[in-house]
Amino acid sequence: MPDIVIPEFMDEAAVAALARRFDVRYDPDLVDDPAALAAAAAEARALIVRNRTQVRGALLDGAARLACVGRLGVGLDNIDTQACAARGIAVYPATGANDQSVAEYVVTAALMLLRGAYLARDAVAAGAWPRQRLIGREIAGKTLGLVGFGAIARQVAWRGAALGMQVVAHDPHLKATDPAWEMARNVSLDGLLEVADVVSLHVPLTEGTRHMIDGARLAAMKPGAVLVNAARGGVVDDDALARALREGRLGGAALDVFEAEPLSAEAGGAFAGLDNCVLTPHIAGVTEESNGRVSRLIAERVATHLEAA
């Protein structure tokens, strides 16, 4: 039986480095075969997962030899961290390794949605030439609102400021004396929604943040503002967002995360026909470069843990 089971995609150079030191089963399709995954994990000493593998319940109960879990990313809502802690199983997130990729995604989405011209391929190719309809807005001089002001949000703040944006942020868990506030004005959530032209979410999914951005808060946003969620699905009420977009109350939205992933055709139908909406498959933090950084970091942390055991 393998020492390490990797049921989702990982940089293959990092996999090869692990395979030189341990017995590794690498199968990116294993996440979609729960029975085979449970059988593989039953004797494994380590799991390395992304966001789709649910390290909880029966899978965790059956992994009697499990010593550590490596997370190819930073969110831990797919891992029962309390159960892992109770069993002495270490959990290693790839903190910091994909910050730059997410920050670039957020700023790119904001530029695209404010300008509003980049999704007009079909109309232009058909000869419609919709110049007046596609006159958009510049990002310079706009206000960037960051909900949550951790490491990734600060990367976004730095890039936004470099483009001439004013930056405000809301983070009740960050002390008012923290030096990070030199980069942004500290405001309430309601105050942020009132003034921000771009709202970007940077909070984990908890009972306190589930549907934090609901119909009422979407209605409170500045008319024409754009929303970017590259944090966690469930923080936004996606159905309410689709209605706000369809009614023209918002300028646009970019969603990289959804309450249920992969997004079903039925759930995705709420956004059908919207030309001011960008939907991507939980890829904001995954670029060629960040995948290499994340994979190398987690491979080394898992290897170090197993060799020290």
N, C-alpha and C positions, 0 to 999 in steps of 0.2 A: 504493500500500500504506500502511496506517496506521502512524503513529509509535508509538502506544501501543495495545496490545491488552489488554482487560479481560474475561476469560472467566468471571468469577463476579460475583455481585451486589455493588454498591457504591452508596453514597449518590448519588442522581442529581444533586444540586446540585454535588457535587464532580466528577462526570463532566462536567457542563456547563461547569464552570470550566476543566477541562482542554481541552475541545473548543474553547474560545475561543482557545486558544494552540497546539493541535496537531491533527493528524489522528488521531482516536480511533475505534477499533472497540470498542463496548461491547455484549457479547452474553452475558448470564448463563447461557445454555444451551450456550455454546461448550465448556465443560469436558467435556460429555458427548459431544462429537464430535471425537475425537482427530485425525482426518485434517484436518478443517477448522481446528482449533486450530493444528496444525503448519504448515499453509499460511499462516495469518494471522500466525503468529509468525516466519515465515521472513525477513521484511523489517522486522520491528518493532524499534524502538530501546528499547522498554520493555514489560515485562509487569507487570500489577498483578493479584495473585492472592489467594485465600484459602487454605484448607488442602487443597482437593481437587485443584487443578492440580499435577501433578508436574513441577517444573522440573528435569529431569534427562534423561539418556539421549538418545534420538532428538530429543526436543523441543528440548533445549539445543543439541545438535549442529547442528540445522538452523537455529538462530536466529543467523546469522552477524553481524548488525548489532546484536545486543542489547547495550545499555550498562548497563541497570539493571533490577532486579526490585523492585517494591514489594509488601510482604506486608501484607494487611489483617488483621493480628493479630500475635502475637508468636512463635509456634512456627515453627521453620524446618525441621522434619523432612521436609517435602515439597519442599524446595529443596536441591539439591546445592551447598552453599555452597563446598566445596573446589573443585569444577569451575568455579564462578562466579569465585572468587578467581583461579584460574589463568588465566582468560580476561580478567581485568580488569573483570568485571561486578560492579557495586555491588549489594548487597542491603540493602534498607531495611525493617526491621520497624517496626510501630507501637507501639513500647515505651511503656508507661504509659497509652495512650489508652483501653484497655478494662479496666483494673485494677478500677475501681469496679463495673462490671457483673458481673465474675466473683466478686468478693467478696460482693456482694449475693446472687448465686445460691447460693454456698456456705452462707451464713448462713440463707437461706430454706429450703434443703434440710434443713439441720440442725434447724431449728425444726419443719418439717413431719414429719420422720421421728421425732424424739423425741416429739412430741405424738401422732402416729399416728392422728389423727382425720379427716384431710382427704381421704382416699381412700375414704370410706364412702358416697358419694352413692347408689350403686345400692341398698345395703342399707337406707338410711334411706328412700329413695323407695318401696321395696317394703314399708315398714311394719315392718321387723325391729327397729328401735330398739335397736341394740347398745351401750348406754351403758357397761356394765361392761367389755366387751371393748375399748372405745376410750379407757379411762382411760390417758392417756399421761404423759409426763414433762416437767418444766420444764427450760429450758435454763440458768437461773441456778443456779450452784453446780456445774455440770458442768465437765469438763476437755476443752478443745479441743486436739487434737494436730495440728500442722502438719508435714508431711513436705516439707522444702524451706522456706526462709524468705526468699524474695525479696520483690519489691515487692508482688505480689498477696497472698501469704501474710500480709504485714504489715498490709495492709488488712483481711484477715479477722481477724487478731489484735485489731486495734483495735475492730472491731465486736463480736467475741466478748467482749472485756473489758467493753465498754459494757453488755452484756447480763448481766454477772455471772459470766462463765466464768473459770476458771483456764486459762492458756495455756502449753503446752509445745511445743517445736519441735525438729526434728532437721535439721541442715544441716552436713555435714562440710566444705563448701566456704566456710563463713562463719567468719571468725576469732573466737575466743572473746572478743576485746576489742572486737568491733564493737558500737557503741551500740545496734543493733537488739535485742540480747539483753536490753535493759532492758524490752522488751515481753513476753518469754517466757522460760521456764526452758529452758536448753539441756540436752537429754537424748539418749541413744542411741535408735536406731530401736526396738530391743526394749523399752527403757524406756517409750517413747512408746506403743507398742501395748498395753503392760500397763496403763497408767493412763488412757488417753484414752477418753472417752465418745463423742466425735466425732473421727474421723480424716479430715483433708482433705489431698489430695495436690497438691503444687505443684512438680513436677520435670519436666524434659524427658524425652523418650523417647530413651534411649541403650542401648548394650549392657549397661551397668551397671545401668540402671533397668528394663529389660524384665522383666516379671513380678516386679518388686520385691515386690509384694503377691501372694504365691502362697498355696497351700493351707496351708502351714505357718505363714505369718505371719497369715493370717486366723484360724487356730486359736489363735494367740497373743494375739489381740485380746481386750479385756475383754468378757465375756459381755454381750450386749445393746447393744454399741456400734454406731454407725452409721458408714458409710464414704461419703465424697463424692469422686468423681474428675471434676474439671473441668479436668484438666491435659492428659494425653495418653493415648489408647488404647494398650494394650499394657503400661502400667505395672502394671495389675491383670490377673491371670489371671481373666477373666470367667467361665469355666466353673466354676472353683473357688469364685468368689464366689456364683454362682447356687446351688451345692450348699450353701454355708454358710447362705445365706438360707433355703433350703428346709428345712434341718435345724433352723432356729431358733436357731443359734448366734450370729447377729448380729441387732441390732434393725432394721436396714434399710440401704439403700444408694441413692445417687443417682449415676447415670452419665450424663455428657454427652458422653463420648468412648469410642470403641471401636477394637479392633484393625483392623478393616476398616470403612470408612465409604463410602457409607451402610450401616448395619447391615442385614444380610440377614434375611429372615424365618426362615431356618434357624438362624442364630446367635442371633437374638432369642428363638427358641423356648425357650432355656434359662431365660428369665425369665417365661415364660407362667404366669399364675395367681398370681404373687406379689403380695400386697397391701402389702408393705413395701419396694417397689422403685420408684424414679422413673427413667425413661429419657427423655432429651431429645436432640435431633439436633444436637449440637455448637453449642449456641446460648448457652452461659453468658456469653460475652463480647460477645454481639450484642444490644444494645437499640437503640431509636431514637436515643437520645442518644450511645451509644458508637459506633454505626455512622457517625454524623455526624462525631464526633471523629477516628476512625480514618481515614475516607475523606479528610477535609480534610488531615490530617497527611501521608498517603502521597501524595496528589495534589500537595501543595506540594513534597515531597522529590523526587518524580520529575520534576516540572517544573523545579525548580532544577538538578537534575543534567543534564537534557537541554539546557537553555539555556546551561549552562556548558561543555558539551562542544564 
